[in-house]
Each structure stands twice: as structure tokens, then as C-alpha cells.
Amino acid sequence: MAKINENQTILDIINLLLETKDYNLLYEDRKNGQEYPLDTRYLFDLFISGMPAQQTIVSLLQLNPALKDLAAEPQSMLFKTALRQFVSIFDSLHDGVLIADANEIVRYINKSFERISGAKFDNLVGQELVIARPGAKLGGVIRSGKPLLGVKRKFGDIEYMTDMHPVIINGVCIGGITIARDITEIQQLQTKLSKYRIRYNDLLRQVKTEHTATYTFEDIIGTHPVMQQTKSLAQKLASSSIPVLIRGESGVGKELFAHAIHLASKRAKRPFVTVNCAAIPGPLLESELFGYTEGAFSGAKAGGKQGLVALAHTGTLFLDEIGDMDIELQVKLLRAIHSGEIQPLGSEKTVKVDLRFIAVTNANLEKKISEGKFREDLFYRLNASQIVVPPLREHKEDIVSMANFFLQKYFVDHPLSPLALSPKTQEIFTDFPWPGNVRELENTINFIGSITEQQIISSNCLPPIFYESNSKVLSMPTTAFHHVCDAALPECGNSISLKEAKYHGEKDIIMAALEKYGSNLAGKKKVAKELGISLTTLYGRINILKIK
């Protein structure tokens, strides 16, 4: 037999009855150290029969011979607790409650029913339903013994929905109960929900557009064996979810490999979130990575903010320039990789995440570890698999095909399309060391494709850097170099000497600069500054080149 005491609420007792399906309970009188049997079958019956609340409790006690003495003491702890809790449980409900007996007399309404319907307790309780609530349908529910759901009513600006149920005990309908819900509040909640749904969809679209991988393995150009081996390794690693560390010099295309690995993986349709560890200061990077709760720090957004790690959940987190991450932040990143858990700033709870980590760097991480600037344990976590992207000078055979790819990519709508490199330009490209690797090649193609006046791009269009030292021309900045890209000039190294090419190129650059700034003293000072030479040297070159 289940036990109750004065510390339990009516709701506790109801839940206990539903769980045990036994109406017989033992009441523990802890003060006197005694137990009393308590039959609860008649509690609701007595309550809705019209008997005042105090008399209901007394009658309940009197049904149990062992409790008759307690019933005679209505001020006892049991009586006061039961009475207070019985009324409080209904008054605490947000929904309105109206109870009527079998004679269709209103016996009880709670405070929420007063608020929703506008009815008053004193004007309603004890009155017949047909008089107290004209048009009320609860009487019909009591007579038919069948529930009636979803009946709309209105009081002032408040619209509410009522559900009515008969109360049947032992096959006999002893009354009915109405539950009233304020649908004005529901409508307001629906409006808020609609706004949240719109915001959610906007964020989802943002994730899909901003946090999406772009490049596939088909975008990685290269037939040289070293490139083929690198691509093959990356394609094999794409099928797993282990962290990948991609290393290589600046501009070799490490980012392309990160994108391609994601798009070739099972997570291809999930977010691909990029974090530039070098571009965001350490303290700010922590909140961007892991998010924060409202009030986590001064200036924190209301409602907090979801971090990039959480945004990458089920997808891939791409950590660009991982070697520049603050060492204190590396500890939290290590935890996320190791346990799959993150802790937003200001939160005491951790959040589970499922994602893949791909990190890239051009830094010497081993050296940073020895200098105490990079955690060794994080290095080994990220270095579960490593890809080294070769510099362009190690697969020069791919330079021309890459150049043609960029010409097609950026100048497909050019009036002279399709643009192509002259044999001499191809030769210069192949011999050039490309310290900036593929990125430098891409930028060079963008430059010469923009200034060419011929379909076949001659070496005259190349920036001055290609003619420095023992290459083939002079050491001059690119300012006004469009004068060199001239169809009237023979292509460098073909029909004129290096000396002649240098003469024509330097003269055209200085003349263009003088035309831009003027040939007076102030203009010449600006020309000398832009060309990176002294004013005396400029006068000397003007004299030698016979510039008027």
C-alpha cells in the first residue's frame, strides 16, 4: 500500500493513484509516529457533488473509521494541508477550469477561468449553468455523457477554446468539467513561432550559401605524377572522418584540397564552415568558434550566439592557417576534437558535436612546437592524416594547362575569346620560379588578360617582375605597364634584342607616368616616387631615352 504524508501535493497523490491503480493509501502522521488508512475513491465525487470544500475533506476522513478523530479536528495539519493544496492545484493552472455537478449547478471555477472568460467566482458558483452561462454546452455534455471538443468562445478581445468532458464514475455521470484555453495567447505564440521559423530558415539558407564547399577534385589541375599522387591520397582520405592536416607553401591550393575532400565525403551535403585562424584576434576567435550565452561578457548579444563549431555540426570545420591560432585557444580545440564536446562562453553545460576537422597551414609546426607556440598534442590529433601539396616549381609541366584554365575561367566573355598564350610567353612561364605558386599564376593571368589587345597574349604584356635579374627585361614596377603591351612592339626575344626591348619598355613607362602626372617639377617628383627612383635618376633616364 502506497504511503503519503503532509509534504506531498494533491498532484503527487493523483500521480500516485494513476501509477499504483490503488485507491487505498496510508497516511503517515510523522508528528505522532502513526499511520492511517485513507480511501480516496470519493474525493472527486464529494467535491463536485456541491459539498463545500471543507465539508468534502471532513467527509473523506469520516469514511475511514481510523480517521474520524482527525475529521473532528478540521484545523489539524492534514486537514489544512489537503484543503490548501486541493484549491491551489486548480488555481495554479494556466488553463481555465469550470466544474459542474450532475444537476448542472456550477460548483467551482479557478482563477484562470475568471481571467479568460470574464466570469466572477461569486456570481457563478452555485448557479445553474443555463442561467450563469447562457449558451454553455457543458449541460448537454453532462446529459449525453459524451465529450465536446474545440468550442470557440470570446470575451472582449480574448478568444478562447473550450474542451468539455463528462465525469463518469462507476458508469454514472456525476458532473462535467470545462477546460478553457486562451487562443489569443496561442495565436501570439504562433506569430512568434512563425517569426522563429522564418529566422531559422534564413539561418539555414545562410549556412547553405555561406558555409558551403565550392571546389571539387576536378577543379584541381595537374597531370604531373606528384600532383596525381597528392590527389589520389586526398580522395582516399575523403571517405573517412579522421582529421586531415594539409600542408604546403602559400598559394599552392591547400584550400582547394580541403573543399574537394569535403565534397567527396559522406558529409558533402552538410555545412562546410571556414575559420581563418590568422584573421581573427585570439579573444574574439574563441567566441566565434565556440559561441556564447547571453551576458557572457560585456557587449554579448541578447540570447547569445551559436559558434562556428556548432554551425559545422554533422559537417566539416575548415581551420585555415591553424599555425597562427592562439595557444590558449588550442586547448579548447583539442577537447572538441578529442571528446566531440564544446562549452560556449558563459555556459556551465557542454554541447555534443559531430564534425570533421580539416586544418591547413604553411607554417613549420614542428618549429612552433619547439618554441612553445603550438601544442604538440594538438599537432598529433590534427596530423592523423597529412597531405603535402607540392609547390608549382615541382610540377612545371602543369603551368601552361593551369594558365589556360584561368584564361577560360576569367575571360570566357572577352571580346577576343578564346585568349591564349604565345609560345614565348609559355616558355617564360615555364622558366619562371613562381614564388607565389598557383595564386601568383592566377593573378598574373588576370592581369595580362585584362590588358591584352591581342587574342594571342605576347610576352610584352607580362609584368616587370618577369624581366628582373637574369630573366629577360628590366626591373621596373607595373605602373603604366599597359603601354608595353602593344601590338606595334615586336615580342621580346623574337625579332629584337634584350637591350632594345628594355629601351622600348622603360621609355614607354616613363612617358606614360609623365603624361599622368605632368612634366613640371611637381609632376616629375611624383613620377620618381611612383617608379621608386630618385629625381636625379629620373632626369638621367629622360635624357638617355631622349624623352621630350
Residue pairs with C-beta under 8 A, 6 or more apart in sequence:
1 22
1 24
1 25
1 26
1 37
2 16
2 20
2 22
2 25
2 26
3 25
3 26
3 27
3 28
3 35
4 12
4 13
4 16
4 25
4 26
4 27
4 28
4 38
5 27
5 28
5 30
6 30
6 77
6 78
6 81
9 85
9 88
9 89
10 82
10 85
10 86
10 88
10 89
11 89
13 25
13 40
16 25
17 23
17 25
17 40
23 39
23 40
23 41
24 37
24 38
24 39
24 40
25 37
25 38
25 40
26 35
26 36
26 37
26 38
27 35
27 36
27 37
27 38
27 67
27 78
28 35
29 35
29 36
29 78
31 77
36 64
36 66
36 67
36 70
37 64
37 66
38 60
38 64
38 67
39 60
39 63
39 64
40 60
42 59
42 60
42 63
43 56
43 60
44 167
44 169
45 169
45 174
46 56
46 59
46 60
47 53
47 56
47 86
47 99
47 107
47 108
48 99
48 100
48 101
48 107
48 108
48 167
48 174
48 175
49 101
49 107
49 174
49 175
50 101
50 103
50 105
50 107
51 59
53 83
53 86
53 87
54 74
54 83
57 74
57 79
57 82
57 83
57 86
58 71
58 74
58 79
59 71
61 67
61 68
61 70
61 71
61 78
61 79
62 68
62 71
70 76
70 78
70 79
71 79
73 79
90 97
90 108
90 110
91 110
91 111
91 112
93 110
93 112
94 112
95 112
95 179
95 180
95 181
96 109
96 110
96 112
96 113
96 114
96 115
96 116
96 117
96 160
96 178
96 179
96 180
96 181
96 182
97 108
97 109
97 110
97 112
97 113
97 177
97 178
97 179
97 180
98 106
98 108
98 109
98 113
98 124
98 138
98 177
98 178
98 180
99 106
99 107
99 108
99 109
99 175
99 176
99 177
99 178
100 106
100 107
100 129
100 138
100 139
100 142
100 175
100 176
100 177
100 178
101 107
101 174
101 175
102 142
102 173
102 174
102 175
104 128
104 129
104 130
104 138
104 139
104 142
105 126
105 127
105 128
105 129
106 124
106 125
106 126
106 127
106 128
106 129
106 132
106 133
107 125
107 126
107 175
108 125
109 119
109 121
109 124
109 125
112 180
113 119
113 178
113 180
114 120
114 121
116 155
116 158
116 160
116 180
116 181
116 182
117 153
117 155
117 160
117 180
118 155
118 156
118 158
119 132
119 133
123 132
124 132
124 133
129 136
129 138
129 139
130 136
130 139
136 178
137 148
137 151
137 164
138 164
138 176
138 178
139 176
140 148
141 147
141 148
141 164
141 165
141 166
141 176
142 166
142 173
142 175
142 176
144 166
145 166
145 168
145 173
146 166
147 163
147 164
147 165
147 166
148 163
148 164
149 163
149 164
150 161
150 163
151 161
151 162
151 163
151 164
152 159
152 160
152 161
152 162
152 183
153 159
153 160
153 161
153 162
153 180
154 160
157 184
158 182
158 184
159 182
159 183
159 184
159 187
160 180
160 181
160 182
160 183
160 184
161 180
161 181
161 183
161 186
162 178
162 179
162 180
162 181
163 178
163 179
163 181
164 176
164 177
164 178
164 179
165 176
165 177
165 179
166 173
166 175
166 176
167 173
167 174
167 175
167 176
167 177
168 174
207 271
207 311
208 271
211 271
211 272
211 273
211 274
211 311
211 312
211 315
212 271
212 272
213 258
213 259
213 260
213 262
213 263
213 268
213 272
213 316
214 259
215 255
215 256
215 259
215 260
215 263
216 259
216 260
216 263
216 264
217 231
217 234
217 235
217 260
217 264
219 256
219 260
220 227
220 231
220 253
220 256
220 257
220 260
221 398
221 401
221 402
221 405
222 228
222 231
222 395
222 398
222 401
222 402
223 397
223 398
223 401
224 394
224 395
224 397
224 398
226 390
226 394
226 395
227 390
227 395
227 398
230 257
230 387
230 388
230 389
230 390
233 387
234 257
234 260
234 261
234 387
235 264
237 244
237 261
237 385
237 387
238 260
238 261
238 262
238 264
238 265
239 264
239 265
239 266
240 385
241 265
241 266
241 267
241 356
242 356
242 384
242 385
243 337
243 356
243 357
243 358
243 359
243 381
243 382
243 383
243 384
243 385
244 258
244 261
244 356
244 357
244 358
244 359
244 382
244 384
244 385
244 386
244 387
245 322
245 359
245 360
245 361
245 382
245 383
245 384
245 385
245 386
245 387
246 254
246 257
246 258
246 358
246 359
246 360
246 361
246 386
246 387
246 388
246 389
247 254
247 360
247 361
247 362
247 365
247 386
247 387
247 388
247 389
248 254
248 360
248 362
248 388
248 389
248 390
248 391
249 362
249 391
249 437
250 362
250 436
250 437
250 439
251 436
251 437
251 438
251 439
251 440
252 389
252 390
252 391
252 392
252 437
252 438
253 389
253 437
253 438
253 439
254 360
254 362
254 389
255 318
255 320
255 360
257 360
257 387
257 389
258 316
258 318
258 358
258 360
259 272
259 318
261 316
261 358
262 268
262 272
262 315
262 316
262 318
262 356
262 358
265 316
265 356
267 314
267 315
267 316
267 355
267 356
270 314
270 315
270 316
271 311
271 312
271 313
271 314
271 315
271 316
272 312
272 315
272 316
272 318
273 308
273 309
273 311
273 312
273 315
273 316
273 317
273 318
274 318
274 320
275 285
275 288
275 289
275 308
275 317
275 318
275 319
275 320
276 320
276 321
277 285
277 319
277 320
277 321
277 322
277 323
277 324
277 325
278 320
278 321
278 324
279 321
280 288
282 325
282 326
282 328
282 329
285 325
285 326
285 329
286 326
286 329
286 332
286 345
287 296
287 297
287 305
287 307
287 345
288 307
288 308
289 307
289 308
289 309
289 329
289 332
289 333
290 307
290 309
290 310
290 332
290 336
290 342
290 343
290 344
290 345
291 304
291 305
291 306
291 307
291 309
291 310
291 342
291 344
291 345
292 300
292 304
292 305
292 307
292 344
292 345
292 346
292 347
293 300
293 304
293 344
293 345
293 346
293 347
294 300
294 301
294 302
294 303
294 304
294 346
295 346
296 304
296 344
296 345
296 346
296 347
297 345
297 346
300 346
304 344
304 346
307 342
307 344
308 317
309 317
309 336
309 342
309 353
309 355
310 342
310 344
310 351
310 353
312 353
312 355
313 353
313 354
313 355
314 354
314 355
315 355
315 356
316 355
316 356
316 357
316 358
317 355
317 356
317 357
317 358
318 358
318 359
318 360
319 325
319 333
319 357
319 358
319 359
319 360
320 360
321 360
321 361
321 362
321 363
322 359
322 360
322 361
322 382
323 361
323 362
323 363
323 365
323 368
323 374
324 361
324 363
325 333
327 372
327 373
327 374
327 375
330 374
330 375
330 378
331 375
332 342
332 343
333 378
334 375
334 377
334 378
334 381
335 341
335 342
336 342
336 353
337 357
337 378
337 381
337 382
338 381
340 352
340 353
340 354
341 350
341 351
341 352
341 353
342 350
342 351
342 353
343 349
343 350
343 351
344 351
357 382
359 382
365 374
365 379
368 374
369 375
369 376
369 379
391 434
391 437
392 398
392 399
392 434
392 437
392 438
392 441
393 433
393 434
396 430
399 429
399 430
399 434
399 441
400 421
400 426
400 429
400 430
402 438
402 441
403 421
403 426
403 429
403 441
403 445
404 420
404 421
406 441
406 442
406 445
406 446
407 418
407 419
407 420
407 421
407 445
407 449
408 418
410 445
410 446
410 449
411 417
411 418
411 419
411 449
412 418
414 449
416 452
416 454
416 455
418 455
419 449
419 452
419 455
419 456
419 457
420 455
420 456
420 457
421 429
421 456
421 457
422 456
422 457
422 458
422 459
422 491
424 458
424 459
424 491
424 492
424 493
424 494
425 457
425 458
425 459
425 461
425 462
428 459
428 462
428 466
428 471
428 472
429 441
431 471
432 466
432 471
434 440
434 441
436 443
444 462
444 463
447 463
447 478
448 457
448 461
448 462
448 463
448 485
449 457
451 461
451 481
451 482
451 485
452 458
452 461
452 485
453 485
453 486
453 487
454 487
458 485
458 491
458 492
459 466
459 472
459 491
459 492
459 493
460 484
460 485
460 486
460 489
460 491
460 492
460 505
461 484
461 485
463 478
463 481
464 473
464 474
464 475
464 476
464 477
464 478
464 481
464 505
465 478
466 472
466 473
467 473
467 474
467 475
467 476
467 492
467 502
467 505
468 474
468 475
469 475
472 492
472 493
472 498
472 501
473 492
473 498
473 501
473 502
473 505
474 502
474 505
474 506
476 505
476 506
476 509
476 531
477 530
477 531
477 532
479 509
479 512
479 513
479 530
479 531
480 508
480 509
480 512
480 513
480 516
481 509
482 512
483 508
483 509
483 511
483 512
484 504
484 505
484 508
484 509
486 508
489 504
490 496
492 498
492 501
493 501
496 504
503 545
506 541
506 545
507 545
507 547
509 531
510 527
510 531
510 538
510 541
510 542
510 545
510 547
511 547
513 527
513 530
513 531
514 523
514 524
514 527
514 547
516 527
517 523
517 524
517 526
517 527
517 530
518 524
524 535
524 538
524 539
525 535
527 538
528 534
528 535
528 537
528 538
531 538
533 541
541 547
